[in-house]
Amino acid sequence: MHQLAVHGMLAQQPRTQVEFQPFAAATRRLMQALHSLGTPLPQPAEAAIEAALKANTQPQEDAAVQAIEDALASSVLMNVEINPEMRLSVSRGAARGELVQGGWRTFLVRVQNAAGTTPVLNVKSPQAGAVGRRSSLAITGVEDFTNGAVDEVEARNRWLGVATFNAPPMTPALTGLELEYRIVQLYSRDVGEREATLQADCGWGEQDLGFRSSLPVLFRCVAAKEVRTHIRDEHGRPAIASLLIRDDLGRVYPAQTKRLMPDLSFQPHVYRYDGESVLLPEGRYRVQSSRGPEYFANWQDVEVRSGDTAIEVRLERWIDPAEFGYYSGDTHVHAAGCSHYESPTEGVTPVVMERQADGEALDLASVLNWGPGFQYQKQFFTGHALPSAVQTSSRPVAHEGMAHDATAIAAREEAAVVDRLQHSASPPAIDSLVRYDVEVSGFPSSHCGHLVLLSLRDQEFPHTHEIQDWPSWNAPILRWAHQQGAIAGYAHSGHGLVTDSTALPNLVIPPFNSSGANEFIADVTHSGLVDFISGCDLWPFAEMNIWYHTLNCGFATPFAGETDFPCLTDACVGGGRSYVRLSERPQGDSGYAKWIEGLIHGPSYFGDGRSHLMDFRVNSQLRGEHALDLRVPGEVEVTARVVARLDPISTEGTRAIQKASPYDKPYWHVERARIGDSRNVPVELIVNGKTAGRLVIRADGTPQPIRMTAQIEQSSWLALRIYPSAHTNPVVVSVAGRPVRASKDSAMWCRKGVDVCWEQKRQRIRPEEMRAAAEHFDHARRVYDAMVAEFS
């Protein structure tokens, strides 16, 4: 028998026989789950397990099972044995009984399952009961053993938090395998030595058999320190930063799964303004600080000891588009649904969303209310850009049917955050402008494509009481938005438009069977109905194929960068963004309106923020300045100021991005544009969807002027791109006043697309709306038929 030292004693490590293949699969899930929790195994243990998982012969597999057990043993807090009669007993594992005040530690539970049973296994403790009716800790996962009040002695005894992790990639219940490992997380309220009784619970009432399912454990609870942050931006001003904090074992702090507002559990990093703090136990930490793609990511070692400790951050930009008159925005982020807590149907408040936007150096963010959380989140819609939450907090309020306890806790947490900022020695200057609007997603028309509605005055569609009363196709919603002076476009355009061709453009007809720019194929033929389409969060060849084809037909619809946070990604806001040329930073309602107007009609570009295409001019004119009309075909001059940044040396990680399939994430990334192992990327001049010129620039973060020429034989649209990282909105050059009719193939692609789209969408359009919808699509058919005829 393998033996392990536990608190100076020798403990027998139980062994059992198990088939290698299912045990290996369960081990891979375990390691994935530990990584998702920000608590990976120590590197030597991971390396040993990875080596063992490569076993491919029977003798190797037998040895591999033992090697995996050996690697996991030091992380096992308790062993659970289920005998053939389904009686349950527990014993102590080899993991050190060390917890941290105000934080969570992750342990393993080794389960030897001789019965092959498949119940849900939970670890509980009487020391984990709630002190009152529902404490804030109960909401974060601590077991709630009572709803009643407890006396002072019992309240003091309830110092522990226990959370059994049964979420994906773990299975919700035991698999029935003879041997597997589960995850438990423990939280300490206190400092010092504390004893807890841990109970393994499979729901069978095992406790009547001599307490065999209970295990008393003495824990040493290490004191945490409130570590202040001193954060300055590139100008030396107090600022906000994204902080990713890991200890020597790679564990993330604060513990992800148990965070409270304003931190989000699904992000490994946190955002902190200058003067705010993080709670850390004594030890060594590796801290990464940044503020979005325009900043360097800097690393530093921080040692937390008994004296004063601070995290000192001086942010560094590699590019500031505002110096060139360009201001960034993300037109599609959410405060509820998908990855959000505390309840996905309620979500978080403006304090959190403002911090997210400011932490990624966005000048503007549109927070969109949508199906999940619409009833709760609509309280934050004002029809105006919100004032900074530091000056005026938008507090959550109760409404019928919602969790009042969660709301009260959220309000208390938010008030505490705002109070700290307002009374800090140097209150932060909030740079990001936030406005609440609507995404038509989770509504009856969603099958036709999700709509982004910006600058609304009223977010309730006329004569509706709930979102299920809204129209079942998009054109009526687009018209209603325009009637109140809003602008409207399509979200995450690539959904439903993916084909087996990654060429751009390509002539493969997509299925039009999802929520991207689907009905757009018909809507765009109705003058002024669609203001933009959005992307940078999905496959660029799918997002932009329909855009290129409709541009070739003369519909000069602009494109907006978006993130769809935290749905298509929960990494951060601003993963896809637009840059709009303005005379000053957008502030208040007028600034928001100018930015939106510039996105639709003025000089703008979009992308991942890792490359920039500024001051794009054709014959010295910016987009939207004047009509560009050539009397006869001729040459035009294209100029711009371009910049991109790649790490000087291609690494294993960057090469993985570069070589990844176009169908795999990250879809938009400047690494995909890297030429070989060089530090160069191509800048392409696009005329009517095709490359008409190409220059190579060094992606060292230095802005560079470029110049190219193109021969224009017919009315055309021109753009620049660094594919797939940045793309300008088009400049249209007409010849002899004629409209753009660049390609018969594009007109035919659009015409066929109308039929495919109609067959998909008509099935879910309400009978009473069918006639108007059919006429709408018939109009599109006539428009494209006429275009095709022009080429005959």
C-alpha positions, 0 to 999 in steps of 0.5 A: 500500500502507498503511504502518505504522511498526514500531520506527522502520522502515516495514513494508508492511501486506499487503492482500488482497481479501475478501468483506465479509459473512463478514469482518464476521461474523468481525470481530464474533466477534473483538471479542466474544472480546476483550471476553470475555477482558477485553482490548477494543480501544482505544475509537477502534479499536472506534468505527472498526470499529463504524462500518465494520460498518454499511456497506450498499453495495458501495463502502462495503463495500470501504472498510469492509474497509480501515477495519477492517484499519487499526483492527486493525493496531496490535494485530497482532503477526505476519502469517501468510500461507498461499499457494495451495500451503499453504506458510506464512510469517510476518512482524512486525506493528505491535504493540508488543513489550511484555509484563508480568511475571506477567501476560498480554498479548493480541495479534492474528495476521493470517492471509492464507489464499490456499489457503482451508484450514481447519486449527487455527492455533496459535502456539508458542515454544521459550521456552514449554516447561515447566521440569519435568514439568508446571509450574503454568503448563502447567496454565494454558495454557502450551505444554508441549514436554517432560515431562522435566527440563531443565538450569538454562540451558534452564530460564532460557531458558523464560520465555514463556507462549503461549496461542492462543485458539481457544475460542468465540466464535472458531471452533476452526479457520481458517474458510477466508476469505481474510482473518481475525484470530486471538488469541494471549496471551503471558505473561512470567515475567521482567523486562527485554528478552527474545527469543522465537521465535514459530512459526505452526503449522498441523500441516504441518511447515512448519519445513523451508522455511528457517524461514519460519514462525518469527519472532524478536521482541524483547520488553520485559517490564515489571516488575509490582508487588505492590499491597497492599489496605487494605479496611475495611467500613462499621464500619471493620473489616478486610474482603473486597471484590470488586475489578474492575481495568481499565487505560486500555485497558479490559483486566482485571487479573489476566488472566482466562484464566490465573488460579490459585486462589483467583481464577476465570477466568470472573469479571472481578473478584477477591476480596481480603481486607484486606492481600492483594495483586494483581500489577500493572504500572506504569500507571493503573487504574480500580478498582471495589470492592463486596461484593454488591447491598447495597453501593454500587459505588465507583470510584477511580483507582489509579496504580501507580508505582515507590514504594509503592502500595496500593488503599484501599477503604472499603465502604459499605452502602445497606442492612443487612438484619441490622440488621432481623433478616434474614440472607441465604443462597444455597441453590444454588451449586457448586464444580465443573462448568459454568464452573469450572476447573481441571477441570470434573469436579473443580472448586475447594475450600472456600477458594474457595467461602468467599471467593465467599460472603464476597465477596458478603456472604452470611451463608450458602451451600449448596455442592451436590455434583452429577453433574460432580465428585461423586466428587471434591467429596464429600470436602468433605461432612462433614454439618456447617457447615464451620469457616472455612478460615482456621482449618481448611483443607479440602485436596483429596486424590487419588483413583483416576483424577484428575489428581494434578498438578492436585491437588498444585498446587491444594493448594499454592495453597490452602495458600499462600492460607490461610497468608497469611490466618492470618499477616496483621497482621489476620486477617479475620473470615469472616462467611459460613457454608458447608455442603456438600450435594447437588443431584440433577442429572446423576442418573437422576431429573434429567429429573423436576426437579433436587432440592436436598437440604439438611442431609444426614447422608449423601450416598450413597443406600442400596445405590448405588455410583455416581450412575447407581444412584440412583432414576429419579424423585424421590419415593424420594429425597425420602423418603430425605432426610426419613428422615435429617432433611434438607429437600428442594426443587426447583431452578431451578423455571422449567425446563420451565415456560415458555410464551408467556404472561408473565402471573402467574398464567396458565392455559397448560399448560407442557410439563413437559419439563425439570429445574425444578419438574416432578414437584413438581406431583405430589409436593406432593400428598403431605403433607410430601414437598416442603419448598420450591421455588427460583428467582430465577435464571430467568424469574419468570413461569415459576418462580412460576406453578406456585407461585401455582397450588399455593398457590391449592390450599392447598399453602403451599410456601415459595420460596427464592432461589438462583443456581445458580452458576456454571451459570445464571450465573457472575457471582457467588454470591448473585444470587438469595438468601433473607432469613430473620428470626433473632435473631442471625447464623447460626453453626455447625450450630445457626445453619445449622439455624435459618436453614433452619427459618426459611426453611421456616416463619418470616418470609422473603423472596427476590429479587435483593438490590436491594429488601427486604420486611422485617417483613411482618405480617398483623394484626400477626403474622409468618409462622409465629408463630401460625395466623391464623384469621378466624371470618367474612370480614373485613378484615385489615391488612398492614404491612411495612418496605420498601426498594429502591434505583435509581440516581437517573437512568435511564441507557441501560444501566438502560433496556435492562434495563427494556425487555428482553423478560421472556424475556431476562436479567437475569430478576430485577432491580429496574430492571424494576420502575422506573416510567418514568424516575422513581425509583419502584417499586410494592409490591403486596399479593398475595392468592391470586395477584392484586393486592389493593393497590398502593403506590408508594415512592421507591427511594432506599435508605431503609427505609419503613413501609407499610400496606395492608388487604385484604378476605378473603372465604375462606381465602387466602394473602397476600404482598408483592412488588416484581416482579420483584425481591423477594417474601415467602413467604406468610402463610395466613389461614383463614376458619372453619378451612377450607383454602385453595381459592382458584381452580377454574382453578388446581385444573384447571391443576394437574390437567392439569399432572399428565397432561402431566408424567406423559407426559413423565417416564414415558418415562425411569422404569425399568420396575421403578420404574414401578408406584410412580411411576404410583400416585404420580401417580394419587394427585395426580390424585385430589387435584386432582379432589377439589379441582375437585369442591369448586367444583361 
